[in-house]
Amino acid sequence: MTEQRARNAEVIAFLRQGPLPLAIAGSWRTTEQTFGVEDPANGAILCQVCAADSDDVNDAVTAARAAFLDGRWQDLRPDERALGMLRWAQLIERDVEMLAELESLQTGKPIREARGDVLRALDGLRFYAAAARNIRGETINVSRAHHSYVEREPLGVIACIVPWNVPIVLTMSKAAPALAAGNSVVVKPSQTTPLTAIRLAQLWDEAGLPDAVFSVINGSGRTVGEALAVHREVAMVTFTGSTDVGLRLGELAARRNTRIMLELGGKSPNIVLDDADIERAVVGAAQAIFYGQGQICAAGSRLLIQDSVYDEVLEGVVAQAKALCIGDPLDPATEFGSLTSVGHRDEVLGWVRRAEGDGARVVAGGGIPSVANLPNGAFMEPTILVDVPPTAPIACEEVFGPVLVVQRVRDDEHAIAVANDSTFGLSAGIWTRDSARARRMARRLETGVVWINDYGKFHPAMPFGGVKLSGSSHREWSHLAMDAFLEHKSIWEWVQ
């Protein structure tokens, strides 16, 4: 069934290797237990993948810890680690098209988005390869009797638990800074989207990089993810995913006081004020929610429009939603692909039906489109809801799909109050021509990220993460992420 959609010859050959093995201790391990990876655009099984059990998890972590202790990676000079990561990057760049097609096939996202994701992951890897050469300690003069200084050292084994929505980017956002800092990494991809992580492990081997420093183990969160969180030799867990699962992992990690980095859910407000560039704001508001089929933690899922421009902005965003080209994710013309599964699509539609029962009105989408030659795909129309009661669940809770809740606001104070009335605090957008006004509002928004006259822009040099139930105090990307994967050791040397 693979040939029905896979087009790249290397992708077809890769999928035919199945069941795809686990990358453990520098070798490839097959298991009796496997699971199928589904193509959400047509419901076909792409391939089988080997599933790890608790013994496999222990073997992967033990090997990663041994690799850390013997210094095969952490004891390399920083420039040697950097050059190794750059060799890995060269192979990823060579395989951009293969990786993009694998990403599109396993997620259902348009190939144009998948290519962008691979390039973003590649940029992040190169950013941290450079950062590996810039790890600095600090000398602190506290007395004439001491030489006192602070060293920054790698932690050990880092467990990277990756979700299904942007798998290659989120694998790299965790693994690259951890590796640059000198740690060993064990990646657990989502069961629904493990293919690009497996390919990254193959490329790590092809680059001639040290065994057991980068491992990939597949399986369920309950079996593999939780085993990693409580393993005595895991120094840190980094997780992106739902708030409920993140809090559960946090509880498990706390049993051993294991360091944890959480990037969780969001219900992000996108505020359009009366002096905004309406044309730009309309396009930005649509992209904020419909990019990635709305399956993005930072999606601008709440559109707050000031009264005087409400009708104009709403009309424009509705037109944008209706104009999106829904189709085969591998077609370069497709702008809006499938959701991750039929089950998830039906769950999102259930949110819409319940919202209607609460008094909301659908002004765009709300149904299942017909896509040529893909009748069994997990497709859904981009959907916009108005007249949503502020206490309705869909106005407060993360849907994780292409559903935009539109609300009126009177003025800046009202917009800030509505925006902050949330248990989440990941991101926000502000659209106004008045930069001072925007900055005043940005300071008062209870989020980790604010975009002004733009939305959803990322760069490895800029930190990303949230507050409240959207994440922990650590940030992904930037030098802050690098710092999270390092220990700070204070050293006092008596000199007289």
C-alpha positions in Angstrom: 0.0 0.0 0.0 3.0 2.3 0.4 3.3 2.9 -3.3 -0.1 4.4 -3.4 1.3 7.7 -2.1 5.1 7.5 -1.5 6.9 9.0 -4.5 10.5 9.3 -3.5 12.5 6.1 -4.4 14.5 6.4 -1.2 11.4 6.7 0.9 9.9 3.6 -0.7 13.1 1.7 0.0 13.2 3.0 3.6 9.6 1.9 4.3 10.3 -1.6 2.8 13.0 -2.2 5.4 10.3 -2.9 8.0 9.8 -3.7 10.6 12.1 -0.7 11.3 14.3 -1.5 14.3 15.3 0.3 17.5 18.6 2.3 17.5 20.2 1.1 20.8 23.8 1.0 21.9 25.1 1.7 18.4 23.3 -1.3 16.9 19.9 -1.9 15.3 17.6 -4.1 17.4 14.5 -5.9 16.2 11.7 -6.9 18.5 8.8 -9.4 18.3 6.3 -6.6 19.1 5.6 -4.1 16.4 3.1 -1.4 15.5 1.9 0.1 12.2 2.5 3.7 11.2 -0.5 5.0 9.4 -0.7 7.5 6.5 -3.5 9.8 7.7 -4.3 11.0 4.2 -5.5 7.6 3.1 -5.6 5.3 6.2 -3.0 2.9 4.7 -0.2 1.4 6.8 3.1 2.8 5.7 5.3 0.3 7.5 5.8 -1.6 10.7 8.1 -0.4 13.5 9.6 -2.4 16.3 8.3 -1.5 19.8 10.5 -1.3 22.8 9.8 -2.9 26.2 11.2 -2.0 29.6 14.3 -4.1 29.0 15.0 -2.2 25.8 14.6 1.1 27.6 17.0 0.0 30.2 19.5 -1.2 27.7 19.3 2.1 25.7 19.8 4.2 28.9 22.5 2.0 30.3 24.4 2.2 27.0 23.9 6.0 26.8 25.2 6.4 30.3 28.3 4.2 29.6 29.0 6.3 26.5 28.7 9.4 28.6 31.1 8.1 31.3 33.8 6.9 28.9 34.0 10.3 27.3 33.5 9.3 23.7 31.4 12.4 23.2 31.6 14.7 26.2 35.4 14.5 26.3 35.8 15.6 22.7 37.1 19.1 22.2 34.1 21.5 21.6 35.3 22.0 18.0 35.4 18.3 17.5 31.8 17.9 18.7 30.8 20.8 16.5 32.4 19.3 13.4 30.7 16.0 14.2 27.3 17.7 14.4 28.0 19.5 11.1 28.8 16.2 9.4 25.4 15.0 10.6 23.9 18.2 9.2 25.4 17.7 5.8 23.7 14.3 5.5 20.4 15.7 6.6 20.8 18.4 4.0 21.5 15.8 1.4 18.3 14.0 2.4 16.0 17.0 2.7 13.5 15.7 0.1 13.5 12.2 1.6 13.0 13.5 5.1 10.3 15.9 4.0 8.3 13.2 2.3 8.6 10.9 5.3 7.4 13.8 7.5 4.5 14.5 5.2 3.5 10.9 4.9 3.4 10.3 8.6 1.8 13.6 9.7 -0.5 14.4 6.8 0.9 17.9 6.5 1.5 19.5 3.1 4.9 18.8 1.6 5.6 22.5 1.4 5.3 22.7 5.2 7.3 19.5 5.7 10.2 20.9 3.7 10.1 24.0 5.8 10.2 21.8 8.9 13.2 19.8 7.8 15.1 23.0 6.9 14.1 24.5 10.3 15.5 21.4 12.1 18.7 21.7 10.0 19.1 25.3 10.9 18.7 24.4 14.6 21.3 21.7 14.4 23.8 24.1 12.8 23.0 26.7 15.4 23.9 24.4 18.2 26.9 23.0 16.5 28.3 26.6 16.6 27.1 26.9 20.2 29.1 23.8 21.2 32.3 25.9 20.7 31.0 28.7 23.0 30.4 27.0 26.3 32.0 29.2 28.9 32.7 29.1 32.6 33.1 32.0 34.9 35.8 33.3 37.4 34.3 35.0 40.4 36.7 36.8 42.7 35.3 36.3 46.2 38.5 36.5 48.3 42.3 36.8 48.0 42.6 33.4 49.6 40.7 31.5 46.9 40.6 31.0 43.2 36.9 30.5 42.7 35.2 29.7 39.5 32.1 28.1 37.9 32.3 25.3 35.4 29.5 24.3 33.1 29.3 20.5 32.6 27.0 18.1 30.7 24.3 16.3 32.8 24.5 12.8 31.4 21.6 11.0 29.7 18.8 13.1 28.3 15.5 11.5 27.5 13.8 13.4 24.7 10.0 12.6 24.4 8.7 14.0 21.1 5.1 14.5 19.9 3.5 13.8 16.6 2.7 17.3 15.2 6.2 18.6 14.2 8.4 15.6 14.9 11.6 16.4 13.1 11.8 20.0 14.5 11.0 18.9 18.0 13.4 16.1 17.9 16.1 18.5 17.0 15.0 21.2 19.4 15.7 18.8 22.2 18.6 16.6 20.9 20.8 19.3 19.3 21.4 21.5 22.4 21.7 18.4 24.6 24.3 16.9 22.2 26.2 20.2 21.8 26.5 20.4 25.6 28.2 16.9 25.6 25.3 14.8 26.8 24.0 11.4 25.5 20.5 11.4 24.1 17.7 8.9 24.0 14.8 9.9 21.8 11.3 8.5 22.1 9.2 9.6 19.1 5.4 9.4 19.0 4.2 6.0 18.0 2.3 7.7 15.1 5.3 9.6 13.7 8.6 7.8 14.4 10.0 7.7 10.8 12.1 10.8 10.6 13.7 10.1 14.0 14.7 6.6 12.8 16.2 8.2 9.7 18.1 10.7 11.8 19.6 7.8 13.7 20.7 6.1 10.5 22.3 9.4 9.4 24.1 9.7 12.8 25.6 6.2 12.1 26.5 7.2 8.5 28.3 10.3 9.8 30.6 8.0 11.8 29.5 9.6 15.1 30.0 7.7 18.4 27.8 4.7 19.2 25.1 5.0 21.9 25.3 8.8 22.1 22.1 9.2 19.9 19.6 6.5 20.3 16.0 6.1 19.2 13.5 3.8 20.9 9.9 3.5 19.8 6.8 2.4 21.7 3.9 3.7 23.8 4.2 6.6 26.2 3.0 4.4 29.0 5.7 1.8 28.4 8.7 3.8 27.1 8.0 7.4 28.1 7.2 6.6 31.7 10.1 4.1 32.0 12.5 6.9 30.8 11.0 9.4 33.3 11.7 7.1 36.3 15.0 5.6 35.2 17.8 6.2 37.7 20.4 6.9 35.1 18.3 9.5 33.2 19.5 13.0 34.3 16.9 15.0 32.5 13.6 14.6 30.7 12.5 17.0 28.0 8.9 16.6 26.8 6.6 18.4 24.3 3.0 17.4 24.3 -0.3 17.6 26.1 -0.5 19.3 29.5 -2.0 16.2 31.2 0.8 13.9 30.0 3.4 16.5 30.8 2.1 16.9 34.4 2.1 13.1 34.7 5.8 12.9 33.6 6.6 15.7 35.9 5.2 13.8 38.8 7.2 10.7 37.8 10.5 12.7 37.4 10.0 14.3 40.7 10.3 11.0 42.5 14.0 11.0 41.6 14.4 14.8 41.5 15.1 14.4 37.8 15.4 17.7 35.9 12.5 18.2 33.5 11.7 20.6 30.6 8.1 20.8 29.6 6.6 22.5 26.6 2.8 21.9 26.8 -0.5 23.1 25.5 -1.9 26.5 24.6 -5.0 28.5 23.9 -3.2 31.4 22.4 -4.9 34.8 22.0 -4.3 36.8 18.8 -5.4 40.4 19.2 -6.4 42.7 16.3 -6.8 46.3 17.4 -8.6 49.1 15.7 -5.4 50.7 14.2 -4.0 47.5 12.8 -3.0 46.9 9.2 -6.1 44.9 8.5 -4.9 43.2 5.3 -1.8 42.0 7.1 -3.7 41.0 10.2 -6.3 39.0 8.3 -3.6 36.9 6.5 -1.7 36.5 9.8 -4.7 35.5 11.8 -5.6 32.8 9.3 -2.1 31.4 9.1 -1.8 31.5 12.9 -4.6 28.9 13.3 -4.6 27.0 10.0 -0.9 26.4 9.6 -0.2 22.7 10.4 -4.0 22.1 10.3 -4.2 23.9 13.7 -2.2 21.0 15.3 0.4 23.4 16.7 0.7 24.2 20.4 1.3 27.9 19.7 -1.6 28.2 17.2 -3.6 31.4 17.5 -6.8 29.6 18.3 -8.5 32.7 20.0 -9.0 35.7 17.7 -9.8 38.8 19.8 -11.0 41.6 17.5 -11.7 45.2 18.6 -15.4 46.2 18.0 -14.8 48.9 15.4 -13.0 46.5 13.0 -14.7 43.2 14.0 -16.8 42.8 10.9 -14.0 43.6 8.5 -11.5 41.3 10.1 -13.9 38.5 10.5 -15.0 38.7 6.8 -11.4 38.6 5.7 -10.4 35.6 7.9 -13.5 33.7 6.7 -12.5 34.4 3.1 -8.9 33.2 3.8 -10.3 29.9 5.4 -12.6 29.2 2.5 -9.8 29.9 -0.1 -7.3 27.4 1.3 -6.5 24.5 -1.1 -7.3 21.2 0.7 -5.7 18.2 -1.0 -3.2 15.5 -1.2 -0.4 16.4 1.2 2.2 15.4 -1.3 0.8 17.7 -4.0 2.9 20.9 -4.0 -0.2 22.9 -4.6 -1.8 21.7 -1.3 -2.0 24.4 1.4 -4.1 22.4 4.0 -3.5 18.7 4.5 -5.1 16.0 6.7 -5.2 15.9 10.4 -3.1 13.2 12.2 -5.8 10.5 12.2 -9.5 10.0 11.6 -10.0 9.5 15.3 -8.4 12.9 16.1 -10.4 14.5 13.3 -13.6 13.1 14.7 -12.7 14.4 18.2 -12.1 17.9 16.8 -15.4 17.8 15.0 -17.0 16.7 18.3 -15.6 19.9 19.9 -17.4 21.9 17.1 -20.7 20.2 17.6 -20.6 20.7 21.3 -19.8 24.4 20.8 -22.8 24.7 18.6 -24.8 23.2 21.4 -23.4 25.9 23.7 -24.7 28.6 21.3 -21.7 29.1 19.0 -22.3 29.7 15.3 -20.1 28.2 12.5 -19.3 30.8 9.8 -16.7 28.7 7.9 -16.0 25.0 7.7 -17.2 22.7 10.3 -17.4 19.6 8.0 -15.4 17.0 6.2 -14.2 17.9 2.7 -14.1 15.6 -0.3 -10.5 15.1 -1.5 -10.0 13.4 -4.8 -8.6 9.9 -4.6 -8.3 10.1 -0.8 -11.8 9.2 0.5 -10.5 7.6 3.7 -8.2 10.5 4.8 -8.5 12.4 8.0 -9.4 15.7 6.3 -11.4 18.5 7.9 -12.4 21.9 6.7 -10.8 25.0 8.3 -13.4 26.1 10.8 -14.4 29.4 12.4 -16.8 29.9 15.3 -18.4 33.1 16.4 -20.9 34.0 19.3 -19.0 31.6 21.5 -19.9 32.0 25.2 -16.7 32.9 27.1 -17.3 30.1 29.5 -17.9 27.4 26.8 -15.2 24.7 26.9 -14.1 25.4 23.4 -13.2 29.0 24.4 -11.0 27.8 27.2 -9.6 24.4 26.4 -7.0 23.3 23.7 -8.7 21.7 20.8 -5.5 21.0 18.8 -7.1 21.3 15.4 -8.2 23.9 12.8 -10.8 25.6 14.9 -10.8 29.4 15.4 -12.8 30.9 18.2 -13.6 34.6 17.4 -14.4 37.0 20.2 -15.1 40.8 20.4 -13.1 43.1 22.7 -13.9 46.7 23.5 -10.4 48.2 24.2 -6.9 47.3 25.2 -7.9 46.6 28.8 -10.6 44.3 27.8 -8.4 42.5 25.3 -5.7 41.9 28.0 -8.3 40.7 30.5 -9.8 38.2 28.0 -6.3 37.1 26.8 -5.1 36.4 30.3 -8.2 34.7 31.4 -6.7 31.3 30.6 -4.9 28.5 32.4 -2.5 28.5 29.5 0.2 31.0 28.7 2.2 29.9 25.7 2.0 32.6 23.0 0.0 35.6 21.8 -0.2 38.0 18.9 -0.9 41.7 18.7 -1.8 43.6 15.6 -1.5 47.4 15.7 0.4 50.2 14.0 1.3 51.8 17.3 4.5 50.2 18.5 4.3 51.8 22.0 0.8 50.4 22.4 1.9 47.0 21.3 4.9 46.9 23.7 2.7 48.0 26.6 0.3 45.2 25.9 3.1 42.7 25.4 4.5 43.3 28.8 1.1 42.6 30.4 0.3 39.4 28.5 0.8 36.3 30.6 2.6 34.3 27.9 6.1 33.1 27.1 6.1 34.4 23.5 4.5 37.5 21.9 4.5 38.3 18.2 3.7 41.9 17.1 2.3 42.4 13.6 3.3 38.8 12.8 2.6 35.3 14.1 4.3 31.9 14.4 7.9 33.0 13.5 10.7 30.9 15.1 14.4 31.0 15.1 16.9 28.9 17.0 18.4 32.0 18.5 15.1 33.0 20.1 13.8 31.1 23.2 10.4 29.4 23.0 8.2 28.2 25.9 5.3 29.1 28.1 4.0 30.0 31.6 1.1 28.7 33.7 0.0 25.2 32.3 1.9 25.8 29.1 5.3 24.7 30.3 8.1 24.7 32.9 10.6 27.4 33.6 13.1 26.1 31.1 13.0 27.3 27.5 13.6 25.5 24.2 15.9 27.0 21.6 18.5 29.8 22.1 21.3 29.8 24.6 18.7 29.2 27.3 18.1 25.7 26.1 21.8 25.0 26.0 22.0 26.2 29.6 19.2 23.8 30.6 21.3 20.8 29.5 24.4 21.9 31.5 25.2 21.7 35.2 26.8 24.7 37.0 29.6 23.5 39.3 31.1 26.0 41.8 34.8 25.3 42.5 36.8 26.9 45.4 40.5 26.5 45.4 42.4 27.8 48.5 45.6 29.4 47.3 47.1 30.9 50.5 
